[in-house]
Amino acid sequence: MKLNELRDNPGATKDRIRVGRGIGSGKGKTGGRGVKGQKARSGVAIKGFEGGQMPIHMRLPKRGFNNIFRLEFAHINLDRVQEAIDAGKLDASKVIDAEALVESGAVRRERDGVRLLARGEVKSKLTFKVAKASEAAVKAVEAAGGSVEITMPREDRLAGDGKRAVRRRAAQAKREARAPKAD
């Protein structure tokens, strides 16, 4: 067998229908589109229209929302940090923060902060200053004799400090002060 003799197996492919090639073909003149009307014209396809049937995007329920306060973090694993140190792009004796990681190319851009993750291991004593870090990453760095300073407070520490929570606590205290105590 030669390259010029390669063929698909019989029946593996279908011949395409050539439309508009004379009445003898059975698909001439209007090319299977019928006579006139919107669907006979070119360039017409109404996206998502299912012939009057309720379209799929309306049959399915709406879900979720876009949180405008959502924070996007740049993630970096310990193995990437170690690679950058081994390549001489990061200085292990200095504090490793978002700026240093971006400068070294280990992180493309900082976004809302850098989150340190635990994949891999570090060989030397490192000092990190990052927005967030996983517990496993903190343990791994501390096991190597280093330290991790987290600059962004955790959400559970922030919970209950908003105006609404303060008002709710004040109202609760007021109710408790008014309520007669049972003897």
KOLVODREN-801452 format. One record per residue: y, x, z of N, C-alpha, C in turn. Coordinates in steps of 0.001 Angstrom, whole numbers, padded with zeros to 6 digits, always signed. Atoms other than C-alpha are relative to their C-alpha. Layout:
N
YXZYXZYXZ
...
***
This chain:
183
-001193+000847+000000+000000+000000+000000+001246+000885+000000
-001257-000743+000076+003477+001223-000883+001127-000877+000542
-001141+000746-000549+006883+000233+000506+000450-001130-000923
-000443+001043+000937+007692-001693-002676-001002-001140-000131
+001007+001058+000061+004512-003742-002220-000046-000845+001274
-000020+000775-001245+005392-005052+001266+000437-001429-000270
-000325+001420+000162+005435-008850+001385-000270-000712+001320
+000349+000868-001123+005506-011541+004044-001330-000659-000304
+001244+000732+000208+002222-013333+004585+000306-001313-000703
-000244+001286+000669+001846-016431+002390+000231-001107+001027
-000318+001094-000916+003461-019401+004153+000828+000429+001202
-000765-000481-001154+005321-017191+006636+001478-000346-000133
-001410+000339+000207+008697-017941+005080+000116-001199-000923
-000260+001163+000850+010155-021073+003534+001104+000362-000976
-001091-000211+000949+012241-020953+000381+001160-000894+000388
-001144+000845-000326+015779-022155+001021+000248-000962-001151
-000272+001009+001020+016828-025289-000808+001341+000310-000638
-001241-000265+000719+019408-024525-003487+000573-001338-000444
-000576+001313+000297+021678-027554-003625+001077+000117-001070
-001067+000054+001003+024088-028631-006339-000339+000756-001265
+000413-000731+001200+022052-027146-009214-000646-000940-001028
+000481+000919+001034+021561-030150-011496-000859-001121+000549
+000688+001189-000495+020018-033597-011200-001512+000159+000022
+001454-000200+000053+016513-032378-012056-000558+000580+001292
+000490-000623-001232+016312-030503-008756-000188-001026+001109
+000050+001005-001057+016714-033710-006737+001049+000245+001072
-001050-000324-000977+019492-032000-004762+001267+000424-000754
-001177-000356+000802+022179-031847-007461+001195-000854+000382
-001239+000756-000179+025659-033366-007633+000493-000011+001443
-000540+000091-001365+026244-034405-003992-000749+000909+000978
+000693-001002-000821+023742-031859-002624-000566-000544+001293
+000635+000555-001191+022047-034201-000145+000982-000507+001037
-001004+000434-000970+025331-035203+001502+000355-001480-000123
-000371+001410+000171+025450-038787+000275+001298-000103-000788
-001205+000225+000803+028569-040294-001264+001219-000163+000898
-001298+000041-000703+032081-039683+000104-000121-000029+001532
-000011+000063-001461+033069-040026+003740+000206+001372+000625
-000341-001228-000725+033872-037461+006383-001090+001063-000112
+001095-000970-000005+030430-035868+006350-000277+000587-001383
+000172-000546+001340+030543-035322+002591+000987+001131-000256
-001037-001017+000206+033622-033119+002928-000415+001329+000645
+000329-001303-000578+033523-029437+003702+000783+000222+001284
-000711-000402-001204+034498-027930+007021+000032-001017+001108
-000060+001035-001024+033761-031012+009087-001235+000084+000884
+001059+000079-000999+031698-030739+012227+000721-000194+001311
-000708+000280-001240+033006-032382+015371-000823+000580+001138
+000729-000707-001054+032002-030084+018206-000369-000960+001131
+000454+000805-001128+029909-031867+020806-000172-001477-000304
+000148+001423+000327+029864-035192+018942-001449-000288-000339
+001411+000321+000184+026444-036831+019058-000182-001392-000591
+000159+001268+000710+026963-039855+016837+000330-001213+000836
-000371+001134-000847+028477-042056+019532-000798-000039+001292
+000776-000121-001244+025740-041315+022058+000827+000844+000972
-000750-000763-001008+027186-040003+025327-000403+001476-000097
+000363-001403+000223+027356-036231+024705-000506+000689+001267
+000661-000688-001109+025417-033798+026877+000993+000499+001034
-000954-000554-000963+028536-032285+028433+000626-001082+000868
-000495+001106-000828+029519-035730+029726-001135-000656+000792
+001145+000563-000733+025992-036739+030789-000311+000823+001247
+000301-000875-001132+025689-033763+033122+001142-000033+001005
-001065+000074-001008+027589-033781+036429+000870+001246+000011
-000896-001145-000192+030596-031582+037092-000482+000745+001234
+000442-000779-001168+029802-028752+039475+000961+001132+000272
-000756-001167-000422+031825-026253+041431+001470-000052-000357
-001420-000127+000300+035397-025105+041079+000343+001477-000057
-000452-001384+000046+037363-021930+040458+000908+000262+001183
-000761-000309-001204+038565-020554+043760+001101+000997-000348
-001112-000873+000387+042042-019118+043151+000199+001141+000989
-000143-001051-001007+041769-017033+046328-001173+000975-000004
+001194-000843+000028+038471-015380+045342+000384+001458-000246
-000273-001421+000157+038500-011628+045681-001128+000658-000786
+000970-000744+000802+036774-009366+043162-000004+001446+000486
+000090-001369-000486+035524-006070+044519-000700+000883-001023
+000716-000993+000795+034522-002941+042661-001123+000520+000894
+001140-000433-000808+031019-002067+043890-000378+001431-000350
+000520-001350+000240+029764+001462+044306-001125+000279+000991
+001145-000344-000836+026422+002657+045616+000085+001459+000439
-000025-001358-000554+025822+005774+047679-000493+001046-001001
+000516-000979+000962+023829+007422+044881+001061+000408-001024
-001092-000321+000940+026847+007198+042522+001011+000941+000655
-000922-000870-000741+029054+008779+045197-000580+001412+000066
+000655-001312-000105+026519+011590+045675+000003+000721-001346
-000036-000592+001348+026345+012162+041888+001375+000597-000284
-001373-000469+000224+030148+012476+041753+000285+001258+000820
-000184-001189-000850+030074+014979+044638-000744+001192-000608
+000804-001071+000607+027280+017011+042986+000646+000541-001276
-000651-000399+001255+029242+017049+039704+001360+000653+000246
-001284-000609-000336+032331+018319+041543+001199-000895-000264
-001100+000942+000271+034383+015207+040772+000614-000537+001287
-000485+000455-001313+034698+014193+044448-000109+001143+001002
+000017-001018-001047+035555+016433+047383-000562-000627+001277
+000677+000576-001167+033161+015717+050270+000750+000266+001300
-000719-000338-001235+035499+017338+052814+001195-000923+000240
-001149+000910-000133+038295+014809+052133-000482-001431+000207
+000311+001430-000170+038443+011080+052893-000242-000605-001378
+000321+000646+001277+036778+009107+050098+000497-001435+000074
-000563+001353+000035+038916+006050+049390+000008-000500-001441
-000005+000633+001324+039481+003723+046423+000692+000891-001028
-000772-000852+000911+042067+006055+044877-000830+001199-000464
+000831-001165+000327+039701+009051+045022-001160-000390-000911
+001131+000466+000814+036828+007027+043543+000432-000304-001430
-000517+000308+001341+038971+005814+040619+000338+001304-000723
-000395-001290+000573+040345+009328+040030-001212+000795-000488
+001206-000747+000362+036820+010784+039929-000780-000668-001132
+000711+000727+001047+035636+008113+037480-001244-000705+000505
+001171+000674-000578+032959+006809+039859+000189-001510-000026
-000354+001421+000101+034763+003434+039833+001045-000112-001096
-000943+000112+001111+036590+002234+036740+001364-000473+000474
-001275+000444-000578+039240+000202+038542-000262-000654+001348
+000139+000368-001404+039849-000782+042111-000172-001499+000230
-000036+001453-000190+040315-004574+041686+000623-000337+001349
-000568+000369-001305+040848-006132+045165-000481+000931+001107
+000525-000950-000973+039195-003186+046870-001375+000478-000432
+001315-000559+000323+035998-001163+046814-000987-000398+001087
+001057+000345-000952+032763-002326+048429-001112+001031-000132
+001020-001042-000027+030298+000364+049423-001372-000629+000243
+001357+000544-000113+026611-000490+048899-001000+001131+000236
+000908-000983-000599+023496+001253+050178-001045+000632-000907
+001044-000589+000841+021373+002195+047134+000150+001525-000037
-000039-001459+000006+020477+005869+047237+000286+000549+001385
-000284-000618-001298+021319+008336+049976+001025+001108-000172
-000986-001086+000026+023999+010854+050881-000577+001207+000734
+000559-001227-000574+023190+014468+051666+000950+000636+001012
-000979-000674-000851+026419+015510+053352+000761-000985+000871
-000815+000801-000913+028763+014275+056065+001235-000482-000768
-001105+000567+000788+031235+011920+054356+000829-000954+000843
-000896+000948-000662+034246+009936+055526+000514-000968-001053
-000416+001028+000953+034846+006662+053684+001109-000857+000589
-001018+000980-000382+037880+004381+053784-000001-001042-001118
+000191+001011+001045+036937+001241+051837+000304-001396+000533
-000318+001377-000391+037757-002475+051826-001180-000653+000705
+001198+000602-000586+034174-003535+052561-001169+000953-000155
+001216-000803+000097+030769-001986+053125-001154-000807+000569
+001170+000703-000526+027277-003360+053603-000466+000719+001264
+000479-000582-001262+025646-002807+056999-000929+001177-000265
+000955-001059+000329+022905-000723+055386+000729+001260-000461
-000777-001152+000477+025506+001516+053699+000647+000725+001173
-000637-000593-001187+027344+002066+056999-001035+000798+000797
+001069-000689-000746+024048+002964+058730-000408+001300-000694
+000424-001180+000764+023089+005388+055933+001028+001124+000107
-001067-001012-000090+026470+007177+056048+000043+000589+001409
-000042-000475-001389+026445+007369+059857-001231+000840+000345
+001221-000782-000218+022853+008671+059804+000163+001421-000533
-000255-001328+000576+024103+011568+057646+001132+000715+000736
-001055-000619-000801+026816+012258+060240+001406-000372-000422
-001315+000407+000497+029664+010567+058376+000525-001233+000702
-000576+001218-000580+031861+007567+059112+000561-000886-001105
-000545+000972+000952+033048+004405+057346+001086-000796+000699
-001106+000814-000518+036454+002839+057995+000191-001171-000956
-000142+001197+000833+036678-000751+056737+001425-000512+000145
-001426+000351-000035+040239-001692+055773+000255-001499-000059
-000201+001447+000127+039740-005395+055048-000732-000716+001129
+000680+000703-001091+039029-007667+058033-001037-000979-000531
+001050+000932+000412+035888-009792+057876+000483-001430+000099
-000428+001398+000050+036238-013499+057076-000226-000717+001322
+000297+000737-001226+034598-014623+060315+001005+000325+001106
-001051-000313-000973+037332-012828+062276+001265-000782-000324
-001192+000742+000416+039965-014697+060260-000150-001494+000245
+000239+001438-000136+038339-018110+060685+000644-000517+001269
-000617+000615-001169+040302-020364+063000+001371+000551+000332
-001339-000514-000242+043608-018531+062666+001037-000679-000891
-000926+000699+000892+045133-020853+060049+000798-001058+000744
-000876+001016-000608+047843-023452+060735-000795-001224+000435
+000780+001203-000279+045334-026282+060585-000848+000174+001263
+000850-000277-001159+043004-024669+063123+000834+000058+001277
-000887-000093-001167+045921-023933+065478+000420-001399+000446
-000394+001388-000314+047101-027573+065250-001155-000752+000643
+001176+000687-000523+043553-028799+065886-000264+000411+001450
+000208-000479-001369+043204-026608+068983+001056-000555+000955
-001092+000528-000832+046614-027785+070294-000241-001467+000325
+000276+001426-000200+045661-031451+069808-001162-000182+000975
+001160+000062-000891+042328-030854+071557+000420+000273+001445
-000483-000350-001342+044084-029227+074530+000821-001139+000593
-000842+001120-000435+046553-032141+074693-000880-001164+000467
+000919+001096-000345+043703-034692+074725-000689+000278+001329
+000694-000372-001232+041883-032808+077451+000924-000097+001215
-000973+000074-001102+045068-032665+079578+000279-001447+000395
-000285+001418-000248+045626-036447+079239-001170-000735+000615
+001202+000738-000408+042051-037531+079870-000162+000033+001517
+000196+000035-001457+041495-038721+083457-001357+000609+000347
+001240-000649-000405+038886-036685+085263-000792-000935+000906
+000871+000861-000812+035946-038595+086706-000320+000714+001307
+000287-000600-001314+035480-038040+090447-001457-000120+000354
***
